[in-house]
Amino acid sequence: MPKILRIINRLNLGGPTYNAAYLSKYIGDEFETLLVAGMKDESEASSEFIVENLGLKPHYIKNMYREISPLNDWKAYKEIKKIIEDFKPDIVHTHAAKSGALGRLAAINSGVPVVLHTFHGHVFHSYFNPVKTKVFLTIERYLAKKTSRTIAISNIQKEELCNQYNVAPLSKCEVIPLGFDLDRFQENNEERRQAFRKKYGLQEDEIAIGIIGRLVPIKNHELFIKAFAKAKNQTKKKIKAIIIGDGESRAEVENYVKENNLSYSADDVKNVDVLFTSWIKQIEIALPGLDIVCLTSFNEGTPVSLIEAQAANVPIVSTRVGGIEDIVIENKTALLAQNNNINEFANQLLELVESDTMRAEMSEKGYEHVKSTFSYNTLCKNMNNLYHRLLNEKT
């Protein structure tokens, strides 16, 4: 029985955790899988419940964190080497940057037959200064030469990796979209809507505009706040911003709210413009209570929040970055604005706020669009075929 060692940066809420969990659970009985994970940041919500609900028991690497630390990274590398020595995998498949670097290097140096890496996003713009970015590009290009296959999660991301940043050749890069259990976003939605809106004091005629994700610079919550403020000043309808998530930029985001003369709270939910909910683990309960979902990031791979929003039939306003154009239908399930363009984003948001008909029409198309492309069954089938093909090439 072929063995798969699956390594992920950390179990935080988001696409990589779901992706690794579903693949570990459902890749096929002909494989034996060991899931290995690093440690999450204190500012992040744990998603251990995702793997626990699937009956998975990951092995944790106590020295592998998101931050770069030569000492900890060396210890993590040595631990991964020891796991490979003991488990003797036929395939090492890494997910996201840190585990991708340490895991692939350990696998290559240990002579593992098949080594794969999935880019769930990339850090080649908007994250670091030019010098640091060049260092990361150099590392990724070296590792890609030694990697059996590089996996992109959208066609746009493949174009970026292969042609724009020259990380991997087209012949060694495959597109396999993320996969999720999307049926849960169609269950008891009217009950969930009423419960969510009652909890957060939303009136029936109040339009709830949500943004979901970590509060970190790359997510550009400043754009969301400024666009919301513009829309609020130009509409006669009642609107409220719901910020779901938390992170290192929480204080900065609160300052953006103050600077735009908006009121906010995490406690007094009824009489504020902006509500901070922190993390909501069961996002399928929250989404039906929202009327619009926004994404304002400078850089994205395939944002899970937008797949889930469509699965819950919630219309979207997003920046046109990363693989977003591969996962939404522009003007059908989402309105798109240029990166960091406040006026365009605000105008798109205002258009959706003003038109009840447009929101209703866009909401009808979401689930049908994502249910087949982004199901975990499709993900596992595509990955299973790739694993077998690569193993056969080795024999």
Buried (B, 14 or more C-beta within 10 A) or exposed (E): EBBBBBBBBBBBBBBBBBBBBBBBBBBBEEBBBBBBBBBBBEBBBBBBEBBEEBEBEBEBBEBBBBEEEEEBBEBBBEBBBEBBEEBEBBBBBBBBBBBBBBBBBBBBEBEBBBBBBBBBBBBBBBBEEEEEBEEBBEBBEBBBEEBBBBBBBBEBBBBBBBEEBEBBEEEEBBBBBBBBBBEBBBEEBEEBBBBBBEEBBBEEEBBBBBBBBBBBBBBBBBBBBBBBBBBBEEBEEBBBBBBBBBBBBBEBBBEBBEEBEBEBEBEEBEEBBBBBBEBBEEBBBBBBBBBBBBBBBBBBBBBBBBBBBBBBBBBBBBBBBBBBBBBBBEEBBBBBBEBBBBEBBBBBBBBBBBEEEBBEEBBEBBBEBBBEBBBBEBBBBBBBEBBBEBBEEEE
